[in-house]
Amino acid sequence: MAKFLYVFHGSGKMPTEEAERKAATDAWNDWYGKLGAAVVDAGNPVGMSKTVLPGGRIENNGGSNPTAGYTVVEAKDIDDAVGKAKDCPILMDPAFSIEVAPIIEMM
């Protein structure tokens, strides 16, 4: 099985109400449960990034499509990885998307 990186992109808001946070956490836990052993690294959300551009120029806002988090999964191929990503709860918010990329083992 190959490893794939899910990069969550978007700038939606985290739920502020306790019931909404619990529902979101439950949805993520259910999705990870469905993926089972395919989850290599459940990952984490990330904070606002800075982008280093050629010439050393810095963008402080994460760019036009900021990274929101990541997960690493195992799948047969990229189509299988994409299929697994389709049920991710982050996609319930139209402000988010998932980039799926194969991890290339160098060593």
Phi and psi restraints in degrees (range 20) as a CNS / XPLOR table:
assign (resid 1 and name C) (resid 2 and name N)
       (resid 2 and name CA) (resid 2 and name C) 1.0 -91.6 20.0 2
assign (resid 2 and name N) (resid 2 and name CA)
       (resid 2 and name C) (resid 3 and name N) 1.0 158.7 20.0 2
assign (resid 2 and name C) (resid 3 and name N)
       (resid 3 and name CA) (resid 3 and name C) 1.0 -102.0 20.0 2
assign (resid 3 and name N) (resid 3 and name CA)
       (resid 3 and name C) (resid 4 and name N) 1.0 143.8 20.0 2
assign (resid 3 and name C) (resid 4 and name N)
       (resid 4 and name CA) (resid 4 and name C) 1.0 -132.3 20.0 2
assign (resid 4 and name N) (resid 4 and name CA)
       (resid 4 and name C) (resid 5 and name N) 1.0 143.3 20.0 2
assign (resid 4 and name C) (resid 5 and name N)
       (resid 5 and name CA) (resid 5 and name C) 1.0 -99.7 20.0 2
assign (resid 5 and name N) (resid 5 and name CA)
       (resid 5 and name C) (resid 6 and name N) 1.0 125.3 20.0 2
assign (resid 5 and name C) (resid 6 and name N)
       (resid 6 and name CA) (resid 6 and name C) 1.0 -97.7 20.0 2
assign (resid 6 and name N) (resid 6 and name CA)
       (resid 6 and name C) (resid 7 and name N) 1.0 119.8 20.0 2
assign (resid 6 and name C) (resid 7 and name N)
       (resid 7 and name CA) (resid 7 and name C) 1.0 -109.5 20.0 2
assign (resid 7 and name N) (resid 7 and name CA)
       (resid 7 and name C) (resid 8 and name N) 1.0 116.2 20.0 2
assign (resid 7 and name C) (resid 8 and name N)
       (resid 8 and name CA) (resid 8 and name C) 1.0 -85.6 20.0 2
assign (resid 8 and name N) (resid 8 and name CA)
       (resid 8 and name C) (resid 9 and name N) 1.0 126.3 20.0 2
assign (resid 8 and name C) (resid 9 and name N)
       (resid 9 and name CA) (resid 9 and name C) 1.0 -117.4 20.0 2
assign (resid 9 and name N) (resid 9 and name CA)
       (resid 9 and name C) (resid 10 and name N) 1.0 145.9 20.0 2
assign (resid 9 and name C) (resid 10 and name N)
       (resid 10 and name CA) (resid 10 and name C) 1.0 145.9 20.0 2
assign (resid 10 and name N) (resid 10 and name CA)
       (resid 10 and name C) (resid 11 and name N) 1.0 173.4 20.0 2
assign (resid 10 and name C) (resid 11 and name N)
       (resid 11 and name CA) (resid 11 and name C) 1.0 -134.9 20.0 2
assign (resid 11 and name N) (resid 11 and name CA)
       (resid 11 and name C) (resid 12 and name N) 1.0 35.5 20.0 2
assign (resid 11 and name C) (resid 12 and name N)
       (resid 12 and name CA) (resid 12 and name C) 1.0 -72.2 20.0 2
assign (resid 12 and name N) (resid 12 and name CA)
       (resid 12 and name C) (resid 13 and name N) 1.0 175.2 20.0 2
assign (resid 12 and name C) (resid 13 and name N)
       (resid 13 and name CA) (resid 13 and name C) 1.0 -101.6 20.0 2
assign (resid 13 and name N) (resid 13 and name CA)
       (resid 13 and name C) (resid 14 and name N) 1.0 144.8 20.0 2
assign (resid 13 and name C) (resid 14 and name N)
       (resid 14 and name CA) (resid 14 and name C) 1.0 -72.8 20.0 2
assign (resid 14 and name N) (resid 14 and name CA)
       (resid 14 and name C) (resid 15 and name N) 1.0 145.6 20.0 2
assign (resid 14 and name C) (resid 15 and name N)
       (resid 15 and name CA) (resid 15 and name C) 1.0 -61.0 20.0 2
assign (resid 15 and name N) (resid 15 and name CA)
       (resid 15 and name C) (resid 16 and name N) 1.0 142.5 20.0 2
assign (resid 15 and name C) (resid 16 and name N)
       (resid 16 and name CA) (resid 16 and name C) 1.0 -102.7 20.0 2
assign (resid 16 and name N) (resid 16 and name CA)
       (resid 16 and name C) (resid 17 and name N) 1.0 -27.8 20.0 2
assign (resid 16 and name C) (resid 17 and name N)
       (resid 17 and name CA) (resid 17 and name C) 1.0 -82.3 20.0 2
assign (resid 17 and name N) (resid 17 and name CA)
       (resid 17 and name C) (resid 18 and name N) 1.0 142.7 20.0 2
assign (resid 17 and name C) (resid 18 and name N)
       (resid 18 and name CA) (resid 18 and name C) 1.0 -56.5 20.0 2
assign (resid 18 and name N) (resid 18 and name CA)
       (resid 18 and name C) (resid 19 and name N) 1.0 -43.8 20.0 2
assign (resid 18 and name C) (resid 19 and name N)
       (resid 19 and name CA) (resid 19 and name C) 1.0 -64.2 20.0 2
assign (resid 19 and name N) (resid 19 and name CA)
       (resid 19 and name C) (resid 20 and name N) 1.0 -38.2 20.0 2
assign (resid 19 and name C) (resid 20 and name N)
       (resid 20 and name CA) (resid 20 and name C) 1.0 -68.5 20.0 2
assign (resid 20 and name N) (resid 20 and name CA)
       (resid 20 and name C) (resid 21 and name N) 1.0 -40.6 20.0 2
assign (resid 20 and name C) (resid 21 and name N)
       (resid 21 and name CA) (resid 21 and name C) 1.0 -62.8 20.0 2
assign (resid 21 and name N) (resid 21 and name CA)
       (resid 21 and name C) (resid 22 and name N) 1.0 -42.1 20.0 2
assign (resid 21 and name C) (resid 22 and name N)
       (resid 22 and name CA) (resid 22 and name C) 1.0 -64.2 20.0 2
assign (resid 22 and name N) (resid 22 and name CA)
       (resid 22 and name C) (resid 23 and name N) 1.0 -43.4 20.0 2
assign (resid 22 and name C) (resid 23 and name N)
       (resid 23 and name CA) (resid 23 and name C) 1.0 -62.1 20.0 2
assign (resid 23 and name N) (resid 23 and name CA)
       (resid 23 and name C) (resid 24 and name N) 1.0 -41.0 20.0 2
assign (resid 23 and name C) (resid 24 and name N)
       (resid 24 and name CA) (resid 24 and name C) 1.0 -65.7 20.0 2
assign (resid 24 and name N) (resid 24 and name CA)
       (resid 24 and name C) (resid 25 and name N) 1.0 -45.2 20.0 2
assign (resid 24 and name C) (resid 25 and name N)
       (resid 25 and name CA) (resid 25 and name C) 1.0 -61.9 20.0 2
assign (resid 25 and name N) (resid 25 and name CA)
       (resid 25 and name C) (resid 26 and name N) 1.0 -43.1 20.0 2
assign (resid 25 and name C) (resid 26 and name N)
       (resid 26 and name CA) (resid 26 and name C) 1.0 -61.7 20.0 2
assign (resid 26 and name N) (resid 26 and name CA)
       (resid 26 and name C) (resid 27 and name N) 1.0 -41.1 20.0 2
assign (resid 26 and name C) (resid 27 and name N)
       (resid 27 and name CA) (resid 27 and name C) 1.0 -63.1 20.0 2
assign (resid 27 and name N) (resid 27 and name CA)
       (resid 27 and name C) (resid 28 and name N) 1.0 -43.4 20.0 2
assign (resid 27 and name C) (resid 28 and name N)
       (resid 28 and name CA) (resid 28 and name C) 1.0 -63.9 20.0 2
assign (resid 28 and name N) (resid 28 and name CA)
       (resid 28 and name C) (resid 29 and name N) 1.0 -45.6 20.0 2
assign (resid 28 and name C) (resid 29 and name N)
       (resid 29 and name CA) (resid 29 and name C) 1.0 -61.9 20.0 2
assign (resid 29 and name N) (resid 29 and name CA)
       (resid 29 and name C) (resid 30 and name N) 1.0 -39.0 20.0 2
assign (resid 29 and name C) (resid 30 and name N)
       (resid 30 and name CA) (resid 30 and name C) 1.0 -62.7 20.0 2
assign (resid 30 and name N) (resid 30 and name CA)
       (resid 30 and name C) (resid 31 and name N) 1.0 -44.1 20.0 2
assign (resid 30 and name C) (resid 31 and name N)
       (resid 31 and name CA) (resid 31 and name C) 1.0 -63.4 20.0 2
assign (resid 31 and name N) (resid 31 and name CA)
       (resid 31 and name C) (resid 32 and name N) 1.0 -47.4 20.0 2
assign (resid 31 and name C) (resid 32 and name N)
       (resid 32 and name CA) (resid 32 and name C) 1.0 -60.3 20.0 2
assign (resid 32 and name N) (resid 32 and name CA)
       (resid 32 and name C) (resid 33 and name N) 1.0 -37.0 20.0 2
assign (resid 32 and name C) (resid 33 and name N)
       (resid 33 and name CA) (resid 33 and name C) 1.0 -62.1 20.0 2
assign (resid 33 and name N) (resid 33 and name CA)
       (resid 33 and name C) (resid 34 and name N) 1.0 -40.6 20.0 2
assign (resid 33 and name C) (resid 34 and name N)
       (resid 34 and name CA) (resid 34 and name C) 1.0 -66.2 20.0 2
assign (resid 34 and name N) (resid 34 and name CA)
       (resid 34 and name C) (resid 35 and name N) 1.0 -35.4 20.0 2
assign (resid 34 and name C) (resid 35 and name N)
       (resid 35 and name CA) (resid 35 and name C) 1.0 -72.6 20.0 2
assign (resid 35 and name N) (resid 35 and name CA)
       (resid 35 and name C) (resid 36 and name N) 1.0 -28.5 20.0 2
assign (resid 35 and name C) (resid 36 and name N)
       (resid 36 and name CA) (resid 36 and name C) 1.0 57.0 20.0 2
assign (resid 36 and name N) (resid 36 and name CA)
       (resid 36 and name C) (resid 37 and name N) 1.0 -130.4 20.0 2
assign (resid 36 and name C) (resid 37 and name N)
       (resid 37 and name CA) (resid 37 and name C) 1.0 -67.9 20.0 2
assign (resid 37 and name N) (resid 37 and name CA)
       (resid 37 and name C) (resid 38 and name N) 1.0 -10.2 20.0 2
assign (resid 37 and name C) (resid 38 and name N)
       (resid 38 and name CA) (resid 38 and name C) 1.0 -67.5 20.0 2
assign (resid 38 and name N) (resid 38 and name CA)
       (resid 38 and name C) (resid 39 and name N) 1.0 -20.8 20.0 2
assign (resid 38 and name C) (resid 39 and name N)
       (resid 39 and name CA) (resid 39 and name C) 1.0 -78.4 20.0 2
assign (resid 39 and name N) (resid 39 and name CA)
       (resid 39 and name C) (resid 40 and name N) 1.0 112.6 20.0 2
assign (resid 39 and name C) (resid 40 and name N)
       (resid 40 and name CA) (resid 40 and name C) 1.0 -86.8 20.0 2
assign (resid 40 and name N) (resid 40 and name CA)
       (resid 40 and name C) (resid 41 and name N) 1.0 -42.7 20.0 2
assign (resid 40 and name C) (resid 41 and name N)
       (resid 41 and name CA) (resid 41 and name C) 1.0 -145.9 20.0 2
assign (resid 41 and name N) (resid 41 and name CA)
       (resid 41 and name C) (resid 42 and name N) 1.0 112.5 20.0 2
assign (resid 41 and name C) (resid 42 and name N)
       (resid 42 and name CA) (resid 42 and name C) 1.0 -63.1 20.0 2
assign (resid 42 and name N) (resid 42 and name CA)
       (resid 42 and name C) (resid 43 and name N) 1.0 -18.6 20.0 2
assign (resid 42 and name C) (resid 43 and name N)
       (resid 43 and name CA) (resid 43 and name C) 1.0 74.9 20.0 2
assign (resid 43 and name N) (resid 43 and name CA)
       (resid 43 and name C) (resid 44 and name N) 1.0 -160.0 20.0 2
assign (resid 43 and name C) (resid 44 and name N)
       (resid 44 and name CA) (resid 44 and name C) 1.0 -161.2 20.0 2
assign (resid 44 and name N) (resid 44 and name CA)
       (resid 44 and name C) (resid 45 and name N) 1.0 160.2 20.0 2
assign (resid 44 and name C) (resid 45 and name N)
       (resid 45 and name CA) (resid 45 and name C) 1.0 -69.2 20.0 2
assign (resid 45 and name N) (resid 45 and name CA)
       (resid 45 and name C) (resid 46 and name N) 1.0 161.0 20.0 2
assign (resid 45 and name C) (resid 46 and name N)
       (resid 46 and name CA) (resid 46 and name C) 1.0 -127.2 20.0 2
assign (resid 46 and name N) (resid 46 and name CA)
       (resid 46 and name C) (resid 47 and name N) 1.0 158.2 20.0 2
assign (resid 46 and name C) (resid 47 and name N)
       (resid 47 and name CA) (resid 47 and name C) 1.0 -83.3 20.0 2
assign (resid 47 and name N) (resid 47 and name CA)
       (resid 47 and name C) (resid 48 and name N) 1.0 179.1 20.0 2
assign (resid 47 and name C) (resid 48 and name N)
       (resid 48 and name CA) (resid 48 and name C) 1.0 -61.8 20.0 2
assign (resid 48 and name N) (resid 48 and name CA)
       (resid 48 and name C) (resid 49 and name N) 1.0 131.6 20.0 2
assign (resid 48 and name C) (resid 49 and name N)
       (resid 49 and name CA) (resid 49 and name C) 1.0 -96.9 20.0 2
assign (resid 49 and name N) (resid 49 and name CA)
       (resid 49 and name C) (resid 50 and name N) 1.0 169.1 20.0 2
assign (resid 49 and name C) (resid 50 and name N)
       (resid 50 and name CA) (resid 50 and name C) 1.0 -116.7 20.0 2
assign (resid 50 and name N) (resid 50 and name CA)
       (resid 50 and name C) (resid 51 and name N) 1.0 141.1 20.0 2
assign (resid 50 and name C) (resid 51 and name N)
       (resid 51 and name CA) (resid 51 and name C) 1.0 -109.3 20.0 2
assign (resid 51 and name N) (resid 51 and name CA)
       (resid 51 and name C) (resid 52 and name N) 1.0 126.0 20.0 2
assign (resid 51 and name C) (resid 52 and name N)
       (resid 52 and name CA) (resid 52 and name C) 1.0 -94.4 20.0 2
assign (resid 52 and name N) (resid 52 and name CA)
       (resid 52 and name C) (resid 53 and name N) 1.0 121.6 20.0 2
assign (resid 52 and name C) (resid 53 and name N)
       (resid 53 and name CA) (resid 53 and name C) 1.0 -105.5 20.0 2
assign (resid 53 and name N) (resid 53 and name CA)
       (resid 53 and name C) (resid 54 and name N) 1.0 164.1 20.0 2
assign (resid 53 and name C) (resid 54 and name N)
       (resid 54 and name CA) (resid 54 and name C) 1.0 -51.7 20.0 2
assign (resid 54 and name N) (resid 54 and name CA)
       (resid 54 and name C) (resid 55 and name N) 1.0 144.6 20.0 2
assign (resid 54 and name C) (resid 55 and name N)
       (resid 55 and name CA) (resid 55 and name C) 1.0 81.5 20.0 2
assign (resid 55 and name N) (resid 55 and name CA)
       (resid 55 and name C) (resid 56 and name N) 1.0 1.6 20.0 2
assign (resid 55 and name C) (resid 56 and name N)
       (resid 56 and name CA) (resid 56 and name C) 1.0 84.1 20.0 2
assign (resid 56 and name N) (resid 56 and name CA)
       (resid 56 and name C) (resid 57 and name N) 1.0 4.2 20.0 2
assign (resid 56 and name C) (resid 57 and name N)
       (resid 57 and name CA) (resid 57 and name C) 1.0 -66.5 20.0 2
assign (resid 57 and name N) (resid 57 and name CA)
       (resid 57 and name C) (resid 58 and name N) 1.0 143.3 20.0 2
assign (resid 57 and name C) (resid 58 and name N)
       (resid 58 and name CA) (resid 58 and name C) 1.0 -117.4 20.0 2
assign (resid 58 and name N) (resid 58 and name CA)
       (resid 58 and name C) (resid 59 and name N) 1.0 132.9 20.0 2
assign (resid 58 and name C) (resid 59 and name N)
       (resid 59 and name CA) (resid 59 and name C) 1.0 -104.5 20.0 2
assign (resid 59 and name N) (resid 59 and name CA)
       (resid 59 and name C) (resid 60 and name N) 1.0 127.8 20.0 2
assign (resid 59 and name C) (resid 60 and name N)
       (resid 60 and name CA) (resid 60 and name C) 1.0 -93.4 20.0 2
assign (resid 60 and name N) (resid 60 and name CA)
       (resid 60 and name C) (resid 61 and name N) 1.0 -4.0 20.0 2
assign (resid 60 and name C) (resid 61 and name N)
       (resid 61 and name CA) (resid 61 and name C) 1.0 -105.5 20.0 2
assign (resid 61 and name N) (resid 61 and name CA)
       (resid 61 and name C) (resid 62 and name N) 1.0 10.0 20.0 2
assign (resid 61 and name C) (resid 62 and name N)
       (resid 62 and name CA) (resid 62 and name C) 1.0 82.7 20.0 2
assign (resid 62 and name N) (resid 62 and name CA)
       (resid 62 and name C) (resid 63 and name N) 1.0 1.9 20.0 2
assign (resid 62 and name C) (resid 63 and name N)
       (resid 63 and name CA) (resid 63 and name C) 1.0 82.2 20.0 2
assign (resid 63 and name N) (resid 63 and name CA)
       (resid 63 and name C) (resid 64 and name N) 1.0 -172.1 20.0 2
assign (resid 63 and name C) (resid 64 and name N)
       (resid 64 and name CA) (resid 64 and name C) 1.0 -75.3 20.0 2
assign (resid 64 and name N) (resid 64 and name CA)
       (resid 64 and name C) (resid 65 and name N) 1.0 -20.5 20.0 2
assign (resid 64 and name C) (resid 65 and name N)
       (resid 65 and name CA) (resid 65 and name C) 1.0 -137.8 20.0 2
assign (resid 65 and name N) (resid 65 and name CA)
       (resid 65 and name C) (resid 66 and name N) 1.0 74.2 20.0 2
assign (resid 65 and name C) (resid 66 and name N)
       (resid 66 and name CA) (resid 66 and name C) 1.0 -62.7 20.0 2
assign (resid 66 and name N) (resid 66 and name CA)
       (resid 66 and name C) (resid 67 and name N) 1.0 149.5 20.0 2
assign (resid 66 and name C) (resid 67 and name N)
       (resid 67 and name CA) (resid 67 and name C) 1.0 -73.7 20.0 2
assign (resid 67 and name N) (resid 67 and name CA)
       (resid 67 and name C) (resid 68 and name N) 1.0 134.1 20.0 2
assign (resid 67 and name C) (resid 68 and name N)
       (resid 68 and name CA) (resid 68 and name C) 1.0 -109.0 20.0 2
assign (resid 68 and name N) (resid 68 and name CA)
       (resid 68 and name C) (resid 69 and name N) 1.0 -18.7 20.0 2
assign (resid 68 and name C) (resid 69 and name N)
       (resid 69 and name CA) (resid 69 and name C) 1.0 168.9 20.0 2
assign (resid 69 and name N) (resid 69 and name CA)
       (resid 69 and name C) (resid 70 and name N) 1.0 -173.8 20.0 2
assign (resid 69 and name C) (resid 70 and name N)
       (resid 70 and name CA) (resid 70 and name C) 1.0 -154.1 20.0 2
assign (resid 70 and name N) (resid 70 and name CA)
       (resid 70 and name C) (resid 71 and name N) 1.0 161.8 20.0 2
assign (resid 70 and name C) (resid 71 and name N)
       (resid 71 and name CA) (resid 71 and name C) 1.0 -149.5 20.0 2
assign (resid 71 and name N) (resid 71 and name CA)
       (resid 71 and name C) (resid 72 and name N) 1.0 149.0 20.0 2
assign (resid 71 and name C) (resid 72 and name N)
       (resid 72 and name CA) (resid 72 and name C) 1.0 -116.8 20.0 2
assign (resid 72 and name N) (resid 72 and name CA)
       (resid 72 and name C) (resid 73 and name N) 1.0 129.5 20.0 2
assign (resid 72 and name C) (resid 73 and name N)
       (resid 73 and name CA) (resid 73 and name C) 1.0 -128.3 20.0 2
assign (resid 73 and name N) (resid 73 and name CA)
       (resid 73 and name C) (resid 74 and name N) 1.0 163.0 20.0 2
assign (resid 73 and name C) (resid 74 and name N)
       (resid 74 and name CA) (resid 74 and name C) 1.0 -105.4 20.0 2
assign (resid 74 and name N) (resid 74 and name CA)
       (resid 74 and name C) (resid 75 and name N) 1.0 142.4 20.0 2
assign (resid 74 and name C) (resid 75 and name N)
       (resid 75 and name CA) (resid 75 and name C) 1.0 -155.0 20.0 2
assign (resid 75 and name N) (resid 75 and name CA)
       (resid 75 and name C) (resid 76 and name N) 1.0 162.9 20.0 2
assign (resid 75 and name C) (resid 76 and name N)
       (resid 76 and name CA) (resid 76 and name C) 1.0 -62.8 20.0 2
assign (resid 76 and name N) (resid 76 and name CA)
       (resid 76 and name C) (resid 77 and name N) 1.0 -42.9 20.0 2
assign (resid 76 and name C) (resid 77 and name N)
       (resid 77 and name CA) (resid 77 and name C) 1.0 -160.3 20.0 2
assign (resid 77 and name N) (resid 77 and name CA)
       (resid 77 and name C) (resid 78 and name N) 1.0 179.8 20.0 2
assign (resid 77 and name C) (resid 78 and name N)
       (resid 78 and name CA) (resid 78 and name C) 1.0 -64.2 20.0 2
assign (resid 78 and name N) (resid 78 and name CA)
       (resid 78 and name C) (resid 79 and name N) 1.0 -32.9 20.0 2
assign (resid 78 and name C) (resid 79 and name N)
       (resid 79 and name CA) (resid 79 and name C) 1.0 -66.2 20.0 2
assign (resid 79 and name N) (resid 79 and name CA)
       (resid 79 and name C) (resid 80 and name N) 1.0 -37.9 20.0 2
assign (resid 79 and name C) (resid 80 and name N)
       (resid 80 and name CA) (resid 80 and name C) 1.0 -65.0 20.0 2
assign (resid 80 and name N) (resid 80 and name CA)
       (resid 80 and name C) (resid 81 and name N) 1.0 -42.0 20.0 2
assign (resid 80 and name C) (resid 81 and name N)
       (resid 81 and name CA) (resid 81 and name C) 1.0 -63.1 20.0 2
assign (resid 81 and name N) (resid 81 and name CA)
       (resid 81 and name C) (resid 82 and name N) 1.0 -41.8 20.0 2
assign (resid 81 and name C) (resid 82 and name N)
       (resid 82 and name CA) (resid 82 and name C) 1.0 -62.9 20.0 2
assign (resid 82 and name N) (resid 82 and name CA)
       (resid 82 and name C) (resid 83 and name N) 1.0 -42.3 20.0 2
assign (resid 82 and name C) (resid 83 and name N)
       (resid 83 and name CA) (resid 83 and name C) 1.0 -60.2 20.0 2
assign (resid 83 and name N) (resid 83 and name CA)
       (resid 83 and name C) (resid 84 and name N) 1.0 -40.3 20.0 2
assign (resid 83 and name C) (resid 84 and name N)
       (resid 84 and name CA) (resid 84 and name C) 1.0 -66.8 20.0 2
assign (resid 84 and name N) (resid 84 and name CA)
       (resid 84 and name C) (resid 85 and name N) 1.0 -32.8 20.0 2
assign (resid 84 and name C) (resid 85 and name N)
       (resid 85 and name CA) (resid 85 and name C) 1.0 -72.2 20.0 2
assign (resid 85 and name N) (resid 85 and name CA)
       (resid 85 and name C) (resid 86 and name N) 1.0 -25.4 20.0 2
assign (resid 85 and name C) (resid 86 and name N)
       (resid 86 and name CA) (resid 86 and name C) 1.0 -59.9 20.0 2
assign (resid 86 and name N) (resid 86 and name CA)
       (resid 86 and name C) (resid 87 and name N) 1.0 -25.2 20.0 2
assign (resid 86 and name C) (resid 87 and name N)
       (resid 87 and name CA) (resid 87 and name C) 1.0 -94.2 20.0 2
assign (resid 87 and name N) (resid 87 and name CA)
       (resid 87 and name C) (resid 88 and name N) 1.0 5.6 20.0 2
assign (resid 87 and name C) (resid 88 and name N)
       (resid 88 and name CA) (resid 88 and name C) 1.0 -63.4 20.0 2
assign (resid 88 and name N) (resid 88 and name CA)
       (resid 88 and name C) (resid 89 and name N) 1.0 132.8 20.0 2
assign (resid 88 and name C) (resid 89 and name N)
       (resid 89 and name CA) (resid 89 and name C) 1.0 -64.5 20.0 2
assign (resid 89 and name N) (resid 89 and name CA)
       (resid 89 and name C) (resid 90 and name N) 1.0 -18.4 20.0 2
assign (resid 89 and name C) (resid 90 and name N)
       (resid 90 and name CA) (resid 90 and name C) 1.0 -63.0 20.0 2
assign (resid 90 and name N) (resid 90 and name CA)
       (resid 90 and name C) (resid 91 and name N) 1.0 -25.5 20.0 2
assign (resid 90 and name C) (resid 91 and name N)
       (resid 91 and name CA) (resid 91 and name C) 1.0 -76.1 20.0 2
assign (resid 91 and name N) (resid 91 and name CA)
       (resid 91 and name C) (resid 92 and name N) 1.0 -4.3 20.0 2
assign (resid 91 and name C) (resid 92 and name N)
       (resid 92 and name CA) (resid 92 and name C) 1.0 -71.2 20.0 2
assign (resid 92 and name N) (resid 92 and name CA)
       (resid 92 and name C) (resid 93 and name N) 1.0 -19.1 20.0 2
assign (resid 92 and name C) (resid 93 and name N)
       (resid 93 and name CA) (resid 93 and name C) 1.0 -102.8 20.0 2
assign (resid 93 and name N) (resid 93 and name CA)
       (resid 93 and name C) (resid 94 and name N) 1.0 116.6 20.0 2
assign (resid 93 and name C) (resid 94 and name N)
       (resid 94 and name CA) (resid 94 and name C) 1.0 -64.8 20.0 2
assign (resid 94 and name N) (resid 94 and name CA)
       (resid 94 and name C) (resid 95 and name N) 1.0 -6.5 20.0 2
assign (resid 94 and name C) (resid 95 and name N)
       (resid 95 and name CA) (resid 95 and name C) 1.0 -80.5 20.0 2
assign (resid 95 and name N) (resid 95 and name CA)
       (resid 95 and name C) (resid 96 and name N) 1.0 -4.8 20.0 2
assign (resid 95 and name C) (resid 96 and name N)
       (resid 96 and name CA) (resid 96 and name C) 1.0 -119.2 20.0 2
assign (resid 96 and name N) (resid 96 and name CA)
       (resid 96 and name C) (resid 97 and name N) 1.0 157.3 20.0 2
assign (resid 96 and name C) (resid 97 and name N)
       (resid 97 and name CA) (resid 97 and name C) 1.0 -145.0 20.0 2
assign (resid 97 and name N) (resid 97 and name CA)
       (resid 97 and name C) (resid 98 and name N) 1.0 168.8 20.0 2
assign (resid 97 and name C) (resid 98 and name N)
       (resid 98 and name CA) (resid 98 and name C) 1.0 -125.6 20.0 2
assign (resid 98 and name N) (resid 98 and name CA)
       (resid 98 and name C) (resid 99 and name N) 1.0 124.4 20.0 2
assign (resid 98 and name C) (resid 99 and name N)
       (resid 99 and name CA) (resid 99 and name C) 1.0 -93.4 20.0 2
assign (resid 99 and name N) (resid 99 and name CA)
       (resid 99 and name C) (resid 100 and name N) 1.0 130.9 20.0 2
assign (resid 99 and name C) (resid 100 and name N)
       (resid 100 and name CA) (resid 100 and name C) 1.0 -116.2 20.0 2
assign (resid 100 and name N) (resid 100 and name CA)
       (resid 100 and name C) (resid 101 and name N) 1.0 124.4 20.0 2
assign (resid 100 and name C) (resid 101 and name N)
       (resid 101 and name CA) (resid 101 and name C) 1.0 -138.3 20.0 2
assign (resid 101 and name N) (resid 101 and name CA)
       (resid 101 and name C) (resid 102 and name N) 1.0 138.9 20.0 2
assign (resid 101 and name C) (resid 102 and name N)
       (resid 102 and name CA) (resid 102 and name C) 1.0 -69.1 20.0 2
assign (resid 102 and name N) (resid 102 and name CA)
       (resid 102 and name C) (resid 103 and name N) 1.0 142.4 20.0 2
assign (resid 102 and name C) (resid 103 and name N)
       (resid 103 and name CA) (resid 103 and name C) 1.0 -91.3 20.0 2
assign (resid 103 and name N) (resid 103 and name CA)
       (resid 103 and name C) (resid 104 and name N) 1.0 122.3 20.0 2
assign (resid 103 and name C) (resid 104 and name N)
       (resid 104 and name CA) (resid 104 and name C) 1.0 -94.6 20.0 2
assign (resid 104 and name N) (resid 104 and name CA)
       (resid 104 and name C) (resid 105 and name N) 1.0 116.0 20.0 2
assign (resid 104 and name C) (resid 105 and name N)
       (resid 105 and name CA) (resid 105 and name C) 1.0 -73.1 20.0 2
assign (resid 105 and name N) (resid 105 and name CA)
       (resid 105 and name C) (resid 106 and name N) 1.0 123.3 20.0 2
assign (resid 105 and name C) (resid 106 and name N)
       (resid 106 and name CA) (resid 106 and name C) 1.0 -96.3 20.0 2
assign (resid 106 and name N) (resid 106 and name CA)
       (resid 106 and name C) (resid 107 and name N) 1.0 -24.1 20.0 2
